[in-house]
Amino acid sequence: MHAAFFLLLGVALARFLLRHPGGTRTPWIIALSVVLAVLYVLGIALDRPRRATVRRRLWLAAVVAVVVVLVILAPSFAWVGVPLFYTGLRTLPTRAALLLVTLLTGLVIASQLRLAGRWDPDLVLGPPAVSMLATAVFLQMQRQAARQRALIDDLIRTRRELAASERREGTLAERQRLSMEIHDTLAQGLSSQQMLLQAAERVWESDTGKARAHVHTAASIAEHNLTEARRFVHDLAPADLAHGLEAALHTVAERESGDRLSVRVHIDDGGRTPRLPDRVQSALLRIAQGALANVREHSGATTAAITLTLLDDQVVMDVADDGHGFDPATLPDAAAGVRGHGLPAIRARVHQLGGTLTIESSPGEGAVLSAAIPVEPPDA
């Protein structure tokens, strides 16, 4: 539109100078053309169609006034007003813009009739038809642009709401994960310490050596819990995994073994366990810790075994014991009470990794907990 305006202005000025080289109106025409060009350049600098300020409307009024004066002096300048259709439609409210379009169209009709010197229906009907078509196209494009802006705003708002929702869900998931981490480490360690110290208190007078052994074991567990707490501060990774999953399982088995319970570990992985993802190794270690804590506190077992088997597409961990067993149908589906994080926490941890948890047991027959977690094939 800017290029068309200056082209039409230059053509009109050249036409006038060629036909009226020495006329008395020539200096005025040249001066008004320069003024109009300068005003239009200033308008380009003020071009803010979404912010139709009073300054810009005054500028448009000045431009239209100069065009009207030019058309009165030289009718051939009437076509210079055509690009102002769009300027008015972008700057003014719809009704005011339509009035401006009507004024400029009438100016074009009058100037063409004046140049022709006779009545011509084409000159009377042609410019209104063109202006109506141009105005309709512009208004339709403007409505489409407004709908597109509204759609983009809705998409941006929806994306922000979705991001906020994902952040909330991530926060809740992280809280749940931390609660399971704390239960499987610090809480179980504190529970073990409490049981050992209570046992030491009961035999303190009768068997000082055993009492001291209980206290020594409780101090060892406290030291391990301190290491876990420090690791939580850094990266929340299991401290036992510093030397790999196999060593971590042996460490857990050794720590859980005592006078009443003996824990064995069997690894069948072909040396591929270190290639498991860190989150899978961490989950397997926590599952073993939680399962052994349940064995120690609830089963009355004397022996337990951890078996880790790495297949092509999944890793399977079995924790078996020779305790008094239970009916799996009576297990809770969710945490209940202070000590409700055991099996529900293990189940949630397995499901987070897309795995399956199976529990086989019956009263008096011990129990086997089996967690199968999918992994990528080693050669993938």
N, C-alpha and C positions, 0 to 999 in steps of 0.2 A: 504493500500500500504506500509506503514512503517513496519507493522508486517510482511508482505510477504517478504520485502527486507531483514530484519534481519534473518528471517527463512531460506531463500535461501542462505544467506551468511554463516550462521552457518552450514547448511547441506553440502555446498560445502567445507568448511574448514574441517569438520569432515571426509568427504569422502577422501579428499586429505591426511589427517594425517593417516587414516587407511591404505591407499594404499601406501603411501610413508613416513613411519615413520622416517626414518633416511636419507632422501635425502638431497642433497646439497641445494635444493631450498626451503626446509621447513622453515628455519628462515625468508627468504624473503616473503614467502607466509603468514606466521603468522603476520609479521610486516605490510605488505600491507593490510591484512584483518583488523588489528586494526586501521590503518590509515583510511581505508575506512569507518569503523564503526564510528570513531570519526568525520570524515567529514560529514557523513550523519546526525549525531545528531546535528551538528552545522547548517546544512541545515534546519532541522526541526524548529530551533529557528528563522531562517530567512524566514520562509514560509509565504510569502505574494503574493498569486497568482495574485491578481489584480494590484500589483505593482512590475512588473518584473524589478527590479533594476539591475544595472551593477554588483553589489556585488553578487547577487544571480546567475547571469549568469556565473560569474567567478567560483563560487562554483560548479555549475553544470558541467562546463568544467573540473574542478579538479577531481570530482567524476568519470566522464566518463573516464578520463585519467588513473586513478588508476584501474578502472575495466578493461580497455583494457590491461594494463600491467599484471594484474592478469590472464586474459584469455590467454595471450601469454605464461605465465609461467605454468598455470594449466587450460586447456580447460573446466573443470567442473564448473568453476566460471562464465561461459557465461550466465547462467540463472539469475544471480544476476542483469544483466542489464535490464531484462524485466520490473520490477517496474519503472525503469527510463523512460520508454515510457511515462507514465502519468506525471511524473515530468517535462519532456521536453515539453509535450503538454500544461501544465499549465503555464510554465515559459517563453517559447520562442514564437516568432511569428510563425504562422502556417507553413510557408515554412521551416524555420529553424528547427522546431520541427519534420516535416516529414523527413528532412535529417537525424536528429539524430535517429529517429525510423528506418530508412533504414540502418544506420551504425550499430546500435545495433542488428538488425535482421541478417545482414550479419555476424556479429561477432558470433551469436548463430549458424548459419548454418556452418560456418567454424569450430567452436569448436566441433560440433556434428560429422561432417565428420571426423575430426581428431581423435576423440575418437573411432569412429566406425572403422576406418582404411579401409573403402571401400565406394564405391558410393552407395547411397541409395536415391531414389526419394522422399521418405517420409521426410527424413531429409532436403532435399532441398526445397520442396514445403510446408511442414507443418508450419514451423516458419513464412514464409511470409503471409500465409493465416490467421494465428492467429493474427499476428501484424496488418494486414489490417482490420480485424474484430474489434479488440480492438480499433484501431485508429478511425474507422468510428463511432463506438458507442460513444466514448468520444467526438468527434467533434459534433455529433448530440445532445448529452446532453448539450454540451457547448452552442450551438445555442439556444436550448430551454431555458437554464438558462438566456441567454442574452435577449431573448424575454420576459421571465417572469420578469426580472429586469426592462425592458422598460415598461411593463404593470403596474408594481407596481409603477414606477415613474410617469406614466400618472395618475394612480389612486390617488396618493398622491397630484399631482399638481391639479387634478380636485377637490379633496376634499378641498384643500386650497382655490381654486377659489370660490367654493361653499360657504365655510365659510365666505370668504370676501364679497361675494354677499349677504349672509344672514345678515352679520353685517351692510352692507349699507342699506338693506331693513329695518332692525330693527331701524337703525338711522333715516331713513325717517319716519317710522311709529311713532317713539317716538316724532319726531318733529311735526308731524301732531297732535298727541295726546296732546302735550303740547300747541300747538296753540289753540286747542279746549278748553283745560282746562283754559287757560288764558282768552279766549273770554267769556267762561261761568262764570267766576268769576271776575277777576280784571277788564276786559274791560267793562263788564256789570255794575259792581259797579261804575266805573268811569263815565259811561254814566248816571247812576242814580244820582250821585252826581252833575254832570253838569246840569241836568234837574232841580233838586231841588234848586241849587244855582241860576239858572236863574229865577226860579219861585220866590224865595225869593227876588231877586233884583227887580222884577216887582212890588211886593207888599210891599217893604220895607217902603215906605213913607205912604202908605194908610192903611196897616194892619201889624203893627209891630209884633203882636203876631203870626200871621200865618207865617211871614217871619222867625221869630226865630224857629218856629216848623220845617220849611223846613231846616234851617241850622242845627238844632239838628238831624234831620233824616239823613242829608248828613254826619254829623260827625259819626253817628252810622254806616253808610255804610262804611265809611273810616276805622273805627276801624275793621270791619269785613274783609275788604280787606287786612288790615295789617296782621290779623291772617291767612288769606289764603296765603299771600305771605310768611310768616314764615313757614307755613306748606309745601309749595312748596319746600323750602330749605331742609326740613327734609325728607319727604317721598311722597310728591305730592298727598297725600290723602286729600279729602275734609274736611275742619275743622269742618263743621257741623255734620259729621258722628261720631264725638267723642262719642255721646250719642245714636247712632243707627239711622237707616234710618227713622223710624217713627218720632222721635223727629226732625231730620234734615228737613223733609218735612214740619212739622209744623213751624219750624223756618223760612224756606224760605217763606212760605205762609204769616207769620206775617210780615216779612220784606218787601214783595212786596205789602201788603195791605196798603191802604192809603185813602185819600179823594176821589180819583177817581176810585179806584179799590179795591174790596173785594175778598179775596181768601180763599176758604174752602178746607179742606183735609179730605178724607174718606179712611180708611184703612180696607180692607177685606182680612185678611191673617191668621186668626186663631192663631195669636201669633207666626207665623213661620218666619216672616221677618228677625229677627236677624240671622237665619240660612242660609240666602242667602250668596253666595260668596262675598267677599269684592269688587271685581271688578264689580260685578253686582249691588251692592248697590251704589257704586260710580257712575256708569253709569246712574242709575235711578235718582239719585240726580241731576247730571249734565243735564240730559234731562229735568227734571222739571224746573231747573233754566233757561235753554235756552228757553223752551216753554213759561214760564211766562214773560221772557224778551221780547219775540216777542209780547205777548198779551199786555203788558204795552206800548210798543213803537209803535205798528202798528195797533192794532185791535180797539181801542176806546172802549173797553169793560168796564162795571162797575162791573161785577162779573165773577169769574173764579173758577173752581173746579178741584182739583187733586184727582183722584181715583186710588188706588193701590190695585190690586186683585192678590192674589197668588193662582194659580191652582196647580194641581198635577205635571205638567211637564213644566209649564211656569209661568212667572210673567208678568202681564199686567198693564201698567200705562196709564191712560187717563187724558188728560188735556183739559178741555172744557171751552169755554168762550161765552159770549153773544154779541160779537162785531159785526162789520159790515160785517165780513166774506170776502171771496175772492174765486177766481177760482183756485183750486189746480193744474190745468193743466198749469198754468202760473208760477209755482214755478221753480226756477233755479235748475239744477242738480249738480252744483258745486259752490264753493265759488266765488263770484264776487265782487271785490272792498273791501273797508275797512269793511263794515258791512255785508259781504256775508257769515259769518260763522254760522248764525242762524240755519235754517232748514237743510241745507246741513251738518252741523256739527252734528246735532242730528241724521240724517240718517246714517252718517258714523259711529257714535258711536254704533248705534243699529246693523248695519251690522257686525261690528267687533265682536260682541257677538253672531252672527248667528241668530239674531232676524229679525222681520219685523216691518216696520213703515207704519201706515195708517193715512191719513189725510182726514177728511170729512168736507167739507165746501161749502158754496155758498154765493154769495153776499147778505148781509142783514140777514143772518141766523146764524151768529156765526160760530165757528169752533170747531172741536174735533180732537186732536192729540192723536193717540193710538200707543204705543210701546209695542210689545210682545217679550220677551226675554226668550229663553228656559233655564231651570234649571234642575238639577237632582231631582228626587223625594225625598221628605224629608226622607223616610225610606230606601233609596238606600245606 
